[in-house]
Amino acid sequence: MADRREFSVSVVTPDGPAYEGDAQMVIVPGAAGEIGVLARHAPLIATLKAGSTRVHVTESQILEFATGPGFFQVLQDRAIALVDDAVEAEKIDADRAQRQLDEARAELEAIERGESTADRWQVEQRIRHAENQLAVVGR
């Protein structure tokens, strides 16, 4: 990847940016498969699924995030991933994510039995978020 140009990359959540800066490449989890973008990429708009987003800041520095679903745009040497959540892989607490997954699955089972009035969609999102974090850390 020597002599690769840098371009502006942003990974943004409703709470603010998870990453903003220059990078040599970004790889996002597109709905139909991974999308890799370098500088001077053609304009692009795509939907994203939950998965691993990798920002190649330099050849040796790669930041990985567990990102939720969202949208991705590339325009004039600027790539923006608008996602519902982004957690840096190094900051994921796998045990905590597993507990969250177990609790959310139990809540979903209670909903299905009619024993809970929790919002099904929100519980399903908690499940996806925990599963995504565990997938990124390899569990």
CNS distance restraints for C-alpha pairs under 8 A (distance, minus, plus):
assign (resid   1 and name CA) (resid  59 and name CA) 6.38 0.50 0.50
assign (resid   2 and name CA) (resid  59 and name CA) 7.74 0.50 0.50
assign (resid   4 and name CA) (resid  24 and name CA) 6.24 0.50 0.50
assign (resid   5 and name CA) (resid  24 and name CA) 6.01 0.50 0.50
assign (resid   5 and name CA) (resid  38 and name CA) 7.84 0.50 0.50
assign (resid   5 and name CA) (resid  39 and name CA) 5.91 0.50 0.50
assign (resid   6 and name CA) (resid  22 and name CA) 5.84 0.50 0.50
assign (resid   6 and name CA) (resid  23 and name CA) 5.08 0.50 0.50
assign (resid   6 and name CA) (resid  24 and name CA) 4.51 0.50 0.50
assign (resid   6 and name CA) (resid  25 and name CA) 7.58 0.50 0.50
assign (resid   6 and name CA) (resid  38 and name CA) 7.83 0.50 0.50
assign (resid   6 and name CA) (resid  39 and name CA) 6.01 0.50 0.50
assign (resid   7 and name CA) (resid  22 and name CA) 5.21 0.50 0.50
assign (resid   7 and name CA) (resid  23 and name CA) 5.64 0.50 0.50
assign (resid   7 and name CA) (resid  24 and name CA) 6.48 0.50 0.50
assign (resid   7 and name CA) (resid  38 and name CA) 7.65 0.50 0.50
assign (resid   7 and name CA) (resid  39 and name CA) 5.40 0.50 0.50
assign (resid   7 and name CA) (resid  77 and name CA) 5.34 0.50 0.50
assign (resid   7 and name CA) (resid  78 and name CA) 6.07 0.50 0.50
assign (resid   7 and name CA) (resid  79 and name CA) 7.86 0.50 0.50
assign (resid   8 and name CA) (resid  20 and name CA) 7.57 0.50 0.50
assign (resid   8 and name CA) (resid  21 and name CA) 5.69 0.50 0.50
assign (resid   8 and name CA) (resid  22 and name CA) 4.51 0.50 0.50
assign (resid   8 and name CA) (resid  23 and name CA) 6.44 0.50 0.50
assign (resid   8 and name CA) (resid  77 and name CA) 6.37 0.50 0.50
assign (resid   8 and name CA) (resid  78 and name CA) 4.69 0.50 0.50
assign (resid   8 and name CA) (resid  79 and name CA) 6.26 0.50 0.50
assign (resid   9 and name CA) (resid  19 and name CA) 7.54 0.50 0.50
assign (resid   9 and name CA) (resid  20 and name CA) 5.84 0.50 0.50
assign (resid   9 and name CA) (resid  21 and name CA) 5.57 0.50 0.50
assign (resid   9 and name CA) (resid  22 and name CA) 5.73 0.50 0.50
assign (resid   9 and name CA) (resid  23 and name CA) 6.34 0.50 0.50
assign (resid   9 and name CA) (resid  26 and name CA) 7.55 0.50 0.50
assign (resid   9 and name CA) (resid  78 and name CA) 5.92 0.50 0.50
assign (resid   9 and name CA) (resid  79 and name CA) 4.87 0.50 0.50
assign (resid   9 and name CA) (resid  80 and name CA) 5.94 0.50 0.50
assign (resid  10 and name CA) (resid  17 and name CA) 6.92 0.50 0.50
assign (resid  10 and name CA) (resid  18 and name CA) 7.69 0.50 0.50
assign (resid  10 and name CA) (resid  19 and name CA) 5.51 0.50 0.50
assign (resid  10 and name CA) (resid  20 and name CA) 4.45 0.50 0.50
assign (resid  10 and name CA) (resid  21 and name CA) 6.63 0.50 0.50
assign (resid  10 and name CA) (resid  79 and name CA) 6.33 0.50 0.50
assign (resid  10 and name CA) (resid  80 and name CA) 4.78 0.50 0.50
assign (resid  10 and name CA) (resid  81 and name CA) 6.19 0.50 0.50
assign (resid  11 and name CA) (resid  17 and name CA) 5.81 0.50 0.50
assign (resid  11 and name CA) (resid  18 and name CA) 5.50 0.50 0.50
assign (resid  11 and name CA) (resid  19 and name CA) 5.08 0.50 0.50
assign (resid  11 and name CA) (resid  20 and name CA) 6.53 0.50 0.50
assign (resid  11 and name CA) (resid  80 and name CA) 6.01 0.50 0.50
assign (resid  11 and name CA) (resid  81 and name CA) 4.79 0.50 0.50
assign (resid  11 and name CA) (resid  82 and name CA) 6.22 0.50 0.50
assign (resid  11 and name CA) (resid  83 and name CA) 7.27 0.50 0.50
assign (resid  11 and name CA) (resid  86 and name CA) 7.73 0.50 0.50
assign (resid  12 and name CA) (resid  16 and name CA) 5.68 0.50 0.50
assign (resid  12 and name CA) (resid  17 and name CA) 4.17 0.50 0.50
assign (resid  12 and name CA) (resid  18 and name CA) 5.71 0.50 0.50
assign (resid  12 and name CA) (resid  19 and name CA) 7.03 0.50 0.50
assign (resid  12 and name CA) (resid  80 and name CA) 7.38 0.50 0.50
assign (resid  12 and name CA) (resid  81 and name CA) 6.11 0.50 0.50
assign (resid  12 and name CA) (resid  82 and name CA) 4.99 0.50 0.50
assign (resid  12 and name CA) (resid  83 and name CA) 6.14 0.50 0.50
assign (resid  12 and name CA) (resid  86 and name CA) 7.84 0.50 0.50
assign (resid  13 and name CA) (resid  17 and name CA) 5.91 0.50 0.50
assign (resid  13 and name CA) (resid  18 and name CA) 6.85 0.50 0.50
assign (resid  13 and name CA) (resid  82 and name CA) 6.05 0.50 0.50
assign (resid  13 and name CA) (resid  83 and name CA) 5.21 0.50 0.50
assign (resid  13 and name CA) (resid  84 and name CA) 5.33 0.50 0.50
assign (resid  13 and name CA) (resid  85 and name CA) 5.43 0.50 0.50
assign (resid  13 and name CA) (resid  86 and name CA) 6.68 0.50 0.50
assign (resid  14 and name CA) (resid  83 and name CA) 7.71 0.50 0.50
assign (resid  14 and name CA) (resid  84 and name CA) 6.37 0.50 0.50
assign (resid  14 and name CA) (resid  85 and name CA) 7.53 0.50 0.50
assign (resid  18 and name CA) (resid  86 and name CA) 6.32 0.50 0.50
assign (resid  18 and name CA) (resid  87 and name CA) 7.58 0.50 0.50
assign (resid  18 and name CA) (resid  88 and name CA) 7.94 0.50 0.50
assign (resid  22 and name CA) (resid  57 and name CA) 6.66 0.50 0.50
assign (resid  23 and name CA) (resid  55 and name CA) 6.63 0.50 0.50
assign (resid  23 and name CA) (resid  56 and name CA) 5.70 0.50 0.50
assign (resid  23 and name CA) (resid  57 and name CA) 4.13 0.50 0.50
assign (resid  23 and name CA) (resid  58 and name CA) 6.60 0.50 0.50
assign (resid  24 and name CA) (resid  38 and name CA) 6.27 0.50 0.50
assign (resid  24 and name CA) (resid  39 and name CA) 6.94 0.50 0.50
assign (resid  24 and name CA) (resid  55 and name CA) 7.94 0.50 0.50
assign (resid  24 and name CA) (resid  56 and name CA) 5.63 0.50 0.50
assign (resid  24 and name CA) (resid  57 and name CA) 5.67 0.50 0.50
assign (resid  24 and name CA) (resid  58 and name CA) 6.13 0.50 0.50
assign (resid  24 and name CA) (resid  59 and name CA) 7.86 0.50 0.50
assign (resid  25 and name CA) (resid  36 and name CA) 7.01 0.50 0.50
assign (resid  25 and name CA) (resid  37 and name CA) 5.59 0.50 0.50
assign (resid  25 and name CA) (resid  38 and name CA) 4.79 0.50 0.50
assign (resid  25 and name CA) (resid  39 and name CA) 7.26 0.50 0.50
assign (resid  25 and name CA) (resid  55 and name CA) 6.18 0.50 0.50
assign (resid  25 and name CA) (resid  56 and name CA) 5.02 0.50 0.50
assign (resid  25 and name CA) (resid  57 and name CA) 7.12 0.50 0.50
assign (resid  26 and name CA) (resid  36 and name CA) 5.79 0.50 0.50
assign (resid  26 and name CA) (resid  37 and name CA) 5.40 0.50 0.50
assign (resid  26 and name CA) (resid  38 and name CA) 6.94 0.50 0.50
assign (resid  26 and name CA) (resid  53 and name CA) 7.37 0.50 0.50
assign (resid  26 and name CA) (resid  54 and name CA) 5.71 0.50 0.50
assign (resid  26 and name CA) (resid  55 and name CA) 4.56 0.50 0.50
assign (resid  26 and name CA) (resid  56 and name CA) 5.91 0.50 0.50
assign (resid  27 and name CA) (resid  34 and name CA) 6.57 0.50 0.50
assign (resid  27 and name CA) (resid  35 and name CA) 5.48 0.50 0.50
assign (resid  27 and name CA) (resid  36 and name CA) 4.32 0.50 0.50
assign (resid  27 and name CA) (resid  37 and name CA) 6.37 0.50 0.50
assign (resid  27 and name CA) (resid  53 and name CA) 5.67 0.50 0.50
assign (resid  27 and name CA) (resid  54 and name CA) 5.15 0.50 0.50
assign (resid  27 and name CA) (resid  55 and name CA) 6.57 0.50 0.50
assign (resid  28 and name CA) (resid  34 and name CA) 5.65 0.50 0.50
assign (resid  28 and name CA) (resid  35 and name CA) 5.33 0.50 0.50
assign (resid  28 and name CA) (resid  36 and name CA) 6.62 0.50 0.50
assign (resid  28 and name CA) (resid  48 and name CA) 7.30 0.50 0.50
assign (resid  28 and name CA) (resid  51 and name CA) 7.85 0.50 0.50
assign (resid  28 and name CA) (resid  52 and name CA) 6.72 0.50 0.50
assign (resid  28 and name CA) (resid  53 and name CA) 4.62 0.50 0.50
assign (resid  28 and name CA) (resid  54 and name CA) 6.65 0.50 0.50
assign (resid  29 and name CA) (resid  33 and name CA) 6.06 0.50 0.50
assign (resid  29 and name CA) (resid  34 and name CA) 4.58 0.50 0.50
assign (resid  29 and name CA) (resid  35 and name CA) 6.40 0.50 0.50
assign (resid  29 and name CA) (resid  48 and name CA) 5.61 0.50 0.50
assign (resid  29 and name CA) (resid  49 and name CA) 5.83 0.50 0.50
assign (resid  29 and name CA) (resid  50 and name CA) 6.85 0.50 0.50
assign (resid  29 and name CA) (resid  51 and name CA) 5.61 0.50 0.50
assign (resid  29 and name CA) (resid  52 and name CA) 6.26 0.50 0.50
assign (resid  29 and name CA) (resid  53 and name CA) 6.40 0.50 0.50
assign (resid  30 and name CA) (resid  34 and name CA) 5.06 0.50 0.50
assign (resid  30 and name CA) (resid  35 and name CA) 5.85 0.50 0.50
assign (resid  30 and name CA) (resid  46 and name CA) 6.71 0.50 0.50
assign (resid  30 and name CA) (resid  47 and name CA) 5.97 0.50 0.50
assign (resid  30 and name CA) (resid  48 and name CA) 4.38 0.50 0.50
assign (resid  30 and name CA) (resid  49 and name CA) 5.94 0.50 0.50
assign (resid  31 and name CA) (resid  46 and name CA) 7.68 0.50 0.50
assign (resid  31 and name CA) (resid  47 and name CA) 5.71 0.50 0.50
assign (resid  31 and name CA) (resid  48 and name CA) 5.03 0.50 0.50
assign (resid  31 and name CA) (resid  49 and name CA) 5.18 0.50 0.50
assign (resid  37 and name CA) (resid  41 and name CA) 6.25 0.50 0.50
assign (resid  39 and name CA) (resid  77 and name CA) 5.67 0.50 0.50
assign (resid  40 and name CA) (resid  76 and name CA) 7.11 0.50 0.50
assign (resid  40 and name CA) (resid  77 and name CA) 5.56 0.50 0.50
assign (resid  41 and name CA) (resid  74 and name CA) 7.25 0.50 0.50
assign (resid  41 and name CA) (resid  75 and name CA) 7.91 0.50 0.50
assign (resid  41 and name CA) (resid  76 and name CA) 7.90 0.50 0.50
assign (resid  41 and name CA) (resid  77 and name CA) 6.91 0.50 0.50
assign (resid  42 and name CA) (resid  74 and name CA) 7.26 0.50 0.50
assign (resid  42 and name CA) (resid  75 and name CA) 7.25 0.50 0.50
assign (resid  42 and name CA) (resid  76 and name CA) 7.99 0.50 0.50
assign (resid  43 and name CA) (resid  73 and name CA) 7.43 0.50 0.50
assign (resid  43 and name CA) (resid  74 and name CA) 5.09 0.50 0.50
assign (resid  43 and name CA) (resid  75 and name CA) 4.81 0.50 0.50
assign (resid  43 and name CA) (resid  76 and name CA) 7.11 0.50 0.50
assign (resid  44 and name CA) (resid  72 and name CA) 7.70 0.50 0.50
assign (resid  44 and name CA) (resid  73 and name CA) 5.50 0.50 0.50
assign (resid  44 and name CA) (resid  74 and name CA) 4.96 0.50 0.50
assign (resid  44 and name CA) (resid  75 and name CA) 6.85 0.50 0.50
assign (resid  45 and name CA) (resid  71 and name CA) 7.33 0.50 0.50
assign (resid  45 and name CA) (resid  72 and name CA) 5.59 0.50 0.50
assign (resid  45 and name CA) (resid  73 and name CA) 4.51 0.50 0.50
assign (resid  45 and name CA) (resid  74 and name CA) 6.56 0.50 0.50
assign (resid  46 and name CA) (resid  71 and name CA) 5.81 0.50 0.50
assign (resid  46 and name CA) (resid  72 and name CA) 5.13 0.50 0.50
assign (resid  46 and name CA) (resid  73 and name CA) 6.60 0.50 0.50
assign (resid  47 and name CA) (resid  69 and name CA) 7.61 0.50 0.50
assign (resid  47 and name CA) (resid  70 and name CA) 5.92 0.50 0.50
assign (resid  47 and name CA) (resid  71 and name CA) 4.48 0.50 0.50
assign (resid  47 and name CA) (resid  72 and name CA) 6.13 0.50 0.50
assign (resid  48 and name CA) (resid  68 and name CA) 7.87 0.50 0.50
assign (resid  48 and name CA) (resid  69 and name CA) 5.09 0.50 0.50
assign (resid  48 and name CA) (resid  70 and name CA) 4.92 0.50 0.50
assign (resid  48 and name CA) (resid  71 and name CA) 5.31 0.50 0.50
assign (resid  48 and name CA) (resid  72 and name CA) 6.68 0.50 0.50
assign (resid  48 and name CA) (resid  83 and name CA) 7.85 0.50 0.50
assign (resid  49 and name CA) (resid  68 and name CA) 6.41 0.50 0.50
assign (resid  49 and name CA) (resid  69 and name CA) 4.23 0.50 0.50
assign (resid  49 and name CA) (resid  70 and name CA) 6.61 0.50 0.50
assign (resid  50 and name CA) (resid  66 and name CA) 7.45 0.50 0.50
assign (resid  50 and name CA) (resid  67 and name CA) 5.51 0.50 0.50
assign (resid  50 and name CA) (resid  68 and name CA) 4.07 0.50 0.50
assign (resid  50 and name CA) (resid  69 and name CA) 4.62 0.50 0.50
assign (resid  50 and name CA) (resid 128 and name CA) 7.65 0.50 0.50
assign (resid  50 and name CA) (resid 129 and name CA) 7.74 0.50 0.50
assign (resid  50 and name CA) (resid 132 and name CA) 6.45 0.50 0.50
assign (resid  51 and name CA) (resid  66 and name CA) 5.74 0.50 0.50
assign (resid  51 and name CA) (resid  67 and name CA) 5.52 0.50 0.50
assign (resid  51 and name CA) (resid  68 and name CA) 6.54 0.50 0.50
assign (resid  51 and name CA) (resid  69 and name CA) 7.89 0.50 0.50
assign (resid  51 and name CA) (resid 132 and name CA) 5.89 0.50 0.50
assign (resid  51 and name CA) (resid 135 and name CA) 7.84 0.50 0.50
assign (resid  51 and name CA) (resid 136 and name CA) 7.27 0.50 0.50
assign (resid  52 and name CA) (resid  64 and name CA) 6.60 0.50 0.50
assign (resid  52 and name CA) (resid  65 and name CA) 5.70 0.50 0.50
assign (resid  52 and name CA) (resid  66 and name CA) 4.96 0.50 0.50
assign (resid  52 and name CA) (resid  67 and name CA) 6.07 0.50 0.50
assign (resid  52 and name CA) (resid 132 and name CA) 7.96 0.50 0.50
assign (resid  52 and name CA) (resid 136 and name CA) 6.11 0.50 0.50
assign (resid  53 and name CA) (resid  64 and name CA) 5.69 0.50 0.50
assign (resid  53 and name CA) (resid  65 and name CA) 5.17 0.50 0.50
assign (resid  53 and name CA) (resid  66 and name CA) 6.47 0.50 0.50
assign (resid  53 and name CA) (resid  67 and name CA) 6.37 0.50 0.50
assign (resid  54 and name CA) (resid  62 and name CA) 6.52 0.50 0.50
assign (resid  54 and name CA) (resid  63 and name CA) 5.62 0.50 0.50
assign (resid  54 and name CA) (resid  64 and name CA) 4.44 0.50 0.50
assign (resid  54 and name CA) (resid  65 and name CA) 6.40 0.50 0.50
assign (resid  55 and name CA) (resid  62 and name CA) 5.59 0.50 0.50
assign (resid  55 and name CA) (resid  63 and name CA) 5.10 0.50 0.50
assign (resid  55 and name CA) (resid  64 and name CA) 6.39 0.50 0.50
assign (resid  56 and name CA) (resid  60 and name CA) 7.93 0.50 0.50
assign (resid  56 and name CA) (resid  61 and name CA) 6.16 0.50 0.50
assign (resid  56 and name CA) (resid  62 and name CA) 4.45 0.50 0.50
assign (resid  56 and name CA) (resid  63 and name CA) 6.49 0.50 0.50
assign (resid  57 and name CA) (resid  61 and name CA) 5.52 0.50 0.50
assign (resid  57 and name CA) (resid  62 and name CA) 5.86 0.50 0.50
assign (resid  57 and name CA) (resid  63 and name CA) 7.31 0.50 0.50
assign (resid  58 and name CA) (resid  62 and name CA) 6.94 0.50 0.50
assign (resid  63 and name CA) (resid  88 and name CA) 7.30 0.50 0.50
assign (resid  63 and name CA) (resid  89 and name CA) 7.77 0.50 0.50
assign (resid  64 and name CA) (resid  88 and name CA) 5.91 0.50 0.50
assign (resid  64 and name CA) (resid  89 and name CA) 5.45 0.50 0.50
assign (resid  64 and name CA) (resid  90 and name CA) 7.94 0.50 0.50
assign (resid  65 and name CA) (resid  86 and name CA) 5.83 0.50 0.50
assign (resid  65 and name CA) (resid  87 and name CA) 5.24 0.50 0.50
assign (resid  65 and name CA) (resid  88 and name CA) 4.27 0.50 0.50
assign (resid  65 and name CA) (resid  89 and name CA) 5.13 0.50 0.50
assign (resid  65 and name CA) (resid 136 and name CA) 7.67 0.50 0.50
assign (resid  66 and name CA) (resid  85 and name CA) 7.82 0.50 0.50
assign (resid  66 and name CA) (resid  86 and name CA) 5.49 0.50 0.50
assign (resid  66 and name CA) (resid  87 and name CA) 5.20 0.50 0.50
assign (resid  66 and name CA) (resid  88 and name CA) 6.38 0.50 0.50
assign (resid  66 and name CA) (resid  89 and name CA) 6.28 0.50 0.50
assign (resid  66 and name CA) (resid 132 and name CA) 6.21 0.50 0.50
assign (resid  66 and name CA) (resid 133 and name CA) 5.49 0.50 0.50
assign (resid  66 and name CA) (resid 136 and name CA) 5.96 0.50 0.50
assign (resid  67 and name CA) (resid  83 and name CA) 6.49 0.50 0.50
assign (resid  67 and name CA) (resid  84 and name CA) 7.38 0.50 0.50
assign (resid  67 and name CA) (resid  85 and name CA) 5.41 0.50 0.50
assign (resid  67 and name CA) (resid  86 and name CA) 4.31 0.50 0.50
assign (resid  67 and name CA) (resid  87 and name CA) 6.57 0.50 0.50
assign (resid  67 and name CA) (resid 132 and name CA) 7.56 0.50 0.50
assign (resid  68 and name CA) (resid  83 and name CA) 5.57 0.50 0.50
assign (resid  68 and name CA) (resid  84 and name CA) 5.27 0.50 0.50
assign (resid  68 and name CA) (resid  85 and name CA) 5.00 0.50 0.50
assign (resid  68 and name CA) (resid  86 and name CA) 6.51 0.50 0.50
assign (resid  68 and name CA) (resid 129 and name CA) 6.78 0.50 0.50
assign (resid  68 and name CA) (resid 132 and name CA) 7.73 0.50 0.50
assign (resid  69 and name CA) (resid  83 and name CA) 5.52 0.50 0.50
assign (resid  69 and name CA) (resid  84 and name CA) 6.08 0.50 0.50
assign (resid  69 and name CA) (resid  85 and name CA) 7.81 0.50 0.50
assign (resid  70 and name CA) (resid  81 and name CA) 7.22 0.50 0.50
assign (resid  70 and name CA) (resid  82 and name CA) 5.47 0.50 0.50
assign (resid  70 and name CA) (resid  83 and name CA) 4.23 0.50 0.50
assign (resid  70 and name CA) (resid  84 and name CA) 6.20 0.50 0.50
assign (resid  71 and name CA) (resid  81 and name CA) 5.84 0.50 0.50
assign (resid  71 and name CA) (resid  82 and name CA) 5.19 0.50 0.50
assign (resid  71 and name CA) (resid  83 and name CA) 6.44 0.50 0.50
assign (resid  72 and name CA) (resid  79 and name CA) 7.28 0.50 0.50
assign (resid  72 and name CA) (resid  80 and name CA) 5.68 0.50 0.50
assign (resid  72 and name CA) (resid  81 and name CA) 4.44 0.50 0.50
assign (resid  72 and name CA) (resid  82 and name CA) 6.21 0.50 0.50
assign (resid  73 and name CA) (resid  79 and name CA) 5.66 0.50 0.50
assign (resid  73 and name CA) (resid  80 and name CA) 5.28 0.50 0.50
assign (resid  73 and name CA) (resid  81 and name CA) 6.58 0.50 0.50
assign (resid  74 and name CA) (resid  78 and name CA) 5.62 0.50 0.50
assign (resid  74 and name CA) (resid  79 and name CA) 4.37 0.50 0.50
assign (resid  74 and name CA) (resid  80 and name CA) 6.49 0.50 0.50
assign (resid  75 and name CA) (resid  79 and name CA) 6.58 0.50 0.50
assign (resid  87 and name CA) (resid  91 and name CA) 6.87 0.50 0.50
assign (resid  87 and name CA) (resid  92 and name CA) 6.75 0.50 0.50
assign (resid  87 and name CA) (resid 133 and name CA) 7.75 0.50 0.50
assign (resid  88 and name CA) (resid  92 and name CA) 6.70 0.50 0.50
assign (resid  89 and name CA) (resid 133 and name CA) 7.68 0.50 0.50
assign (resid  89 and name CA) (resid 136 and name CA) 6.61 0.50 0.50
assign (resid  89 and name CA) (resid 137 and name CA) 6.53 0.50 0.50
assign (resid  92 and name CA) (resid  97 and name CA) 7.64 0.50 0.50
assign (resid  92 and name CA) (resid 133 and name CA) 6.73 0.50 0.50
assign (resid  92 and name CA) (resid 137 and name CA) 7.41 0.50 0.50
assign (resid  93 and name CA) (resid  97 and name CA) 6.20 0.50 0.50
assign (resid  94 and name CA) (resid  98 and name CA) 6.09 0.50 0.50
assign (resid  94 and name CA) (resid 133 and name CA) 7.43 0.50 0.50
assign (resid  94 and name CA) (resid 134 and name CA) 6.12 0.50 0.50
assign (resid  94 and name CA) (resid 137 and name CA) 7.16 0.50 0.50
assign (resid  94 and name CA) (resid 139 and name CA) 7.75 0.50 0.50
assign (resid  95 and name CA) (resid  99 and name CA) 6.27 0.50 0.50
assign (resid  96 and name CA) (resid 100 and name CA) 6.19 0.50 0.50
assign (resid  97 and name CA) (resid 101 and name CA) 6.12 0.50 0.50
assign (resid  97 and name CA) (resid 130 and name CA) 5.12 0.50 0.50
assign (resid  97 and name CA) (resid 131 and name CA) 7.68 0.50 0.50
assign (resid  97 and name CA) (resid 133 and name CA) 6.74 0.50 0.50
assign (resid  97 and name CA) (resid 134 and name CA) 6.65 0.50 0.50
assign (resid  98 and name CA) (resid 102 and name CA) 6.15 0.50 0.50
assign (resid  98 and name CA) (resid 130 and name CA) 6.79 0.50 0.50
assign (resid  98 and name CA) (resid 131 and name CA) 8.00 0.50 0.50
assign (resid  98 and name CA) (resid 134 and name CA) 7.27 0.50 0.50
assign (resid  99 and name CA) (resid 103 and name CA) 6.09 0.50 0.50
assign (resid 100 and name CA) (resid 104 and name CA) 6.03 0.50 0.50
assign (resid 100 and name CA) (resid 126 and name CA) 7.53 0.50 0.50
assign (resid 100 and name CA) (resid 127 and name CA) 7.62 0.50 0.50
assign (resid 100 and name CA) (resid 130 and name CA) 6.33 0.50 0.50
assign (resid 101 and name CA) (resid 105 and name CA) 6.08 0.50 0.50
assign (resid 101 and name CA) (resid 126 and name CA) 7.21 0.50 0.50
assign (resid 101 and name CA) (resid 127 and name CA) 5.39 0.50 0.50
assign (resid 101 and name CA) (resid 130 and name CA) 5.32 0.50 0.50
assign (resid 101 and name CA) (resid 131 and name CA) 6.80 0.50 0.50
assign (resid 102 and name CA) (resid 106 and name CA) 6.20 0.50 0.50
assign (resid 103 and name CA) (resid 107 and name CA) 6.21 0.50 0.50
assign (resid 104 and name CA) (resid 108 and name CA) 6.17 0.50 0.50
assign (resid 104 and name CA) (resid 123 and name CA) 5.85 0.50 0.50
assign (resid 104 and name CA) (resid 124 and name CA) 7.56 0.50 0.50
assign (resid 104 and name CA) (resid 126 and name CA) 6.33 0.50 0.50
assign (resid 104 and name CA) (resid 127 and name CA) 5.79 0.50 0.50
assign (resid 105 and name CA) (resid 109 and name CA) 6.25 0.50 0.50
assign (resid 105 and name CA) (resid 123 and name CA) 7.89 0.50 0.50
assign (resid 105 and name CA) (resid 127 and name CA) 6.74 0.50 0.50
assign (resid 106 and name CA) (resid 110 and name CA) 6.30 0.50 0.50
assign (resid 107 and name CA) (resid 111 and name CA) 6.25 0.50 0.50
assign (resid 107 and name CA) (resid 116 and name CA) 7.29 0.50 0.50
assign (resid 107 and name CA) (resid 118 and name CA) 7.77 0.50 0.50
assign (resid 107 and name CA) (resid 123 and name CA) 7.16 0.50 0.50
assign (resid 108 and name CA) (resid 112 and name CA) 6.25 0.50 0.50
assign (resid 108 and name CA) (resid 120 and name CA) 6.84 0.50 0.50
assign (resid 108 and name CA) (resid 123 and name CA) 6.44 0.50 0.50
assign (resid 108 and name CA) (resid 124 and name CA) 7.46 0.50 0.50
assign (resid 109 and name CA) (resid 113 and name CA) 6.28 0.50 0.50
assign (resid 110 and name CA) (resid 114 and name CA) 6.20 0.50 0.50
assign (resid 110 and name CA) (resid 115 and name CA) 4.98 0.50 0.50
assign (resid 110 and name CA) (resid 116 and name CA) 5.40 0.50 0.50
assign (resid 111 and name CA) (resid 115 and name CA) 5.67 0.50 0.50
assign (resid 111 and name CA) (resid 116 and name CA) 4.68 0.50 0.50
assign (resid 111 and name CA) (resid 117 and name CA) 6.51 0.50 0.50
assign (resid 111 and name CA) (resid 118 and name CA) 6.87 0.50 0.50
assign (resid 111 and name CA) (resid 120 and name CA) 7.10 0.50 0.50
assign (resid 118 and name CA) (resid 123 and name CA) 7.49 0.50 0.50
assign (resid 119 and name CA) (resid 123 and name CA) 6.41 0.50 0.50
assign (resid 120 and name CA) (resid 124 and name CA) 6.13 0.50 0.50
assign (resid 121 and name CA) (resid 125 and name CA) 6.21 0.50 0.50
assign (resid 122 and name CA) (resid 126 and name CA) 6.30 0.50 0.50
assign (resid 123 and name CA) (resid 127 and name CA) 6.34 0.50 0.50
assign (resid 124 and name CA) (resid 128 and name CA) 6.29 0.50 0.50
assign (resid 125 and name CA) (resid 129 and name CA) 6.06 0.50 0.50
assign (resid 126 and name CA) (resid 130 and name CA) 6.21 0.50 0.50
assign (resid 127 and name CA) (resid 131 and name CA) 6.08 0.50 0.50
assign (resid 128 and name CA) (resid 132 and name CA) 5.96 0.50 0.50
assign (resid 129 and name CA) (resid 133 and name CA) 6.32 0.50 0.50
assign (resid 130 and name CA) (resid 134 and name CA) 6.27 0.50 0.50
assign (resid 131 and name CA) (resid 135 and name CA) 6.09 0.50 0.50
assign (resid 132 and name CA) (resid 136 and name CA) 6.26 0.50 0.50
assign (resid 133 and name CA) (resid 137 and name CA) 6.46 0.50 0.50
assign (resid 134 and name CA) (resid 138 and name CA) 6.09 0.50 0.50
assign (resid 134 and name CA) (resid 139 and name CA) 5.01 0.50 0.50
assign (resid 135 and name CA) (resid 139 and name CA) 5.57 0.50 0.50
